[in-house]
Amino acid sequence: MEYRQNRNGEPISILGYGCMRFTTNGLGIDIDKTEKEIMKAYEMGVNYFDTAYVYSGSEAALGEILERNGIREKVNIATKLPQYLVGSRAALDKYFDEELKRLRTTYVDYYLMHHMTALNQWDKLERVGIREWVEEKKKSGQIRNIGFSYHGNTEDFIGILDSYDWDFCQIQYNYMDEHSQAGRKGLEYAAKKGIPVVIMEPLRGGKLVNLLPNKAKELIRAQDTGYTPAEYGLRWLWNQPEVTCVLSGMNSIEMVEENCRIASDAKAGSFTQADFELIDQVKKIISESELVGCTGCRYCMPCPKGVDIPALFRVYNMTALESKSAARFEYAQTVGLKKEPAFATQCIECGKCEQHCPQSIPIRKMIKEADKVVRPLPYKIGIDIVRKFMLRG
């Protein structure tokens, strides 16, 4: 197992165990099966285990397994505060104390503000005293590293990074999301500030493996490296020194062994020119199935009325490449929950965006079509309700 370091020089395995997708049975999480998988990962060098308050049964299962096997002190637990439910200082203690109880521990190694999407969410936490609360918990040793997980645009990610002295952060990042959400720009910005970055959704929930077009799968099989689609995706990430740890929601012994094998020799700078060319070809094949030829260059931005054009087109393409429900959910969380609305319905058809688009996309027409698909009436209503709840105050 390869290791990289946190801000204190402590080792973190480059492969982290994502605990959101534990196998379930009729009674909840299959503890016996999950225990075998976690212990196999531990034996192969994984020392970072990521869970969250809202992952049903996950914290309790992880805590039970670590305690039963006597390895709590030998691994790092990462879990998350449901910041979107917090409205008072008392709530901070309520959720944290419950998590400690579930995890059967007296401290958390890596504690994250969960699912940050916009800078105003941090502003809200500051108003309930989050800075003082974290300082107290760190001083007592109950929290050792503080961070946040993020789904939103690059600008707000950088804004949150600059708003506090974070110990680490967590972003969605993979070769298809290279220029969306926090993106490469956000990754490199964090690295320049000396902030370790943990990666979630490295294979977009398996979609860069199972849902690859057949043409892309055949291209990968034709390579003499012997790498699988998953291996290319993971090695592309680990090739970047700015990436500290990559989370994988492993739920089979075979998956654990395979990912640990890859993580045993994946080093920064080891990706070859041929590897990069292959990834570019795969991305091009995936793009051939897209509904609009947006490259995410952002030359169309900023929109005078705040429409997030690249985000809308990226999710619109997802409806063809993955599933409409997954795409609509992503749009709701990355665009729908921004402090200032960024929907296509705000467009006044000034045409400024089209003047700068290198792809000559008829943006004014396409954003209307895209909005109908990614934000049908039930989603419009749902987003409005959630906005009122999460962005209040």
Secondary structure, DSSP 4 states (H G I P E B T S, - for coil): --EEE-TTS-EEESEEEETTS--EETTEE-HHHHHHHHHHHHHTT--EEE--TTSTTHHHHHHHHHHHTT-GGGSEEEEEE-GGG--SHHHHHHHHHHHHHHHT-S-EEEEEEEEE-SHHHHHHHHHTTHHHHHHHHHHHTSEEEEEEEE-S-HHHHHHHHTTS--SEEEEE--TTSTTSTTHHHHHHHHHHTT--EEEE-TTTTTHHHHTS-HHHHHHHHTSTT---HHHHHHHHHHTSTTEEEEEE---SHHHHHHHHHHHTT--TT---HHHHHHHHHHHHHHHTT-SS------TTPSPTT---HHHHHHHHHHHHHS-HHHHHHHHHHHTTTSSS---GGG-----HHHHH-TT---HHHHHHHHHHHHS-HHHHHHHHHHHHHHS--
